Amino acid sequence: MHPRRFAKTRFQKDSYLTGRIHFPNFSEKVVLDLIGAIYDAAIDPPAWKIFLEKFAQAVRGECTSLLWYDFRSLSGSISYSVRVKPEHIKLYDEYYAGVDVWAEGCKKKKVLQPGRVFLGQEFCSNQELERSEFYADFLQPMNAYHQIIGIISKDDCAVGAISSLRPKKLHPFEEELTLANLLMPHLKRALQVHFRTLDLQSRLDGATQSLEHLRIGVVLVDREGKILFANRTARLIAGQCDGFILSRDGLALARADESRALRSLIQRASTTSEGHGVDSGGVLCVSRPSLKRPYSILVAPQPRNEMLFQSIRPTAIVFVSDPEQEEQADEQILSGLFGFTPAESRLAALLVQGKSIEEAAEANSVTRSTARSQLKKVFEKTNTHRQGELIRLLMTSPAILRRHASS
């Protein structure tokens, strides 16, 4: 960019004296609104379209996109865009990225660093552009000619950028360079936040899914017993309406005295989690109105995490098990793990449920001798010799993890 041209678009000198920033062509409200939209999008990816629409309006552009271009493979991908038809995005991704003359010129630019803003003609002259297939078959049908592009990220062979285009009948982007330059540090930081957020969300999703597969109930609570998370098994146990209660008011039990005892365990464990005590929690047998065998509950401190502000966070973890719960083994997983035939998988699954060989034979509509023959094969394939040894092996295998189902 020409030095004199840049001088015309610099902030006014009194910015540092007044504490306010003045923009020759953009109001402070517009700039602050754009910066706010950037950080909103960093933690809520669909909101990138809201930012892009605001940016397109501010720079008086049309087709405006966040895109990724790989110089090594001459391929590009438009992540989010506004004011551009879906078919044009598809055409660019599938073919025209490979003949993008702006990208070719961009690759040769030695000062192509994150935070820099360029005009399309700095990569390719207007004459070269108009002679290209990229312009004739792609840009011209979109009524696009002038480009402003900011480099957000860069590695050895690719760049991430924001680009806006406008028709040939309008003058090139020029006054808008100041605004784009101002936004670049925020876009760079927002991209870092975006990837960090995605990484944390991925880890959280993985941890949550792991808890959902457990066959023991897991409930994360705060020190008042308010429920912050309950896995599927805990929700199923509560769904029996038999003494274990998950409600908006928190975790509770049918009997008031047991409920108070549980709340005491949670508060003591929470004290340890908060760094003010050494109590390890405790255990509790919970009676049931149905008079079935009681639930078993274990309360423990939730590992402490330092936070900038002490917002709501789990301080105790509650495990609950139902002795009446029928164990289930996934027959497909059994087959994959041990090479069981379908009949052998059905037999093994029934044994996990606590059925005898005679009961399993009856349930599978086979004779006892057939069931014993199948059991012999199961022993061979699992390298076990006694039914108790077999059950222990099966119960500690992935076959007993819950499969996803609506809860």
Secondary structure, DSSP 4 states (H G I P E B T S, - for coil): --HHHHHHTSPPTTHHHHS----SSS-HHHHHHHHHHHHHHHHSGGGHHHHHHHHHHHHT-SSEEEEEEETTTTEEEEEEEESS-HHHHHHHHHTGGGG-HHHHHHHH-TT--TT-EEEGGGTS-HHHHHHSHHIIIIIGGGT--EEEEEEEEE-SSEEEEEEEEE-TTSPPS-TTHHHHHHHHHHHHHHHHHHHHHHHHHHHHHHHHHHHHH-SSEEEEE-TT--EEEE-HHHHHHHHT-SSEEEETTEEEESSHHHHHHHHHHHHHHHHHHTTS-----EEEEE--TT-PSPEEEEEEEPPP---SS--S---EEEEEE-TTPPP---HHHHHHHH---HHHHHHHHHHHTT--HHHHHHHTT--HHHHHHHHHHHHHHHT--SHHHHHHHHHTSGGGSPPP---
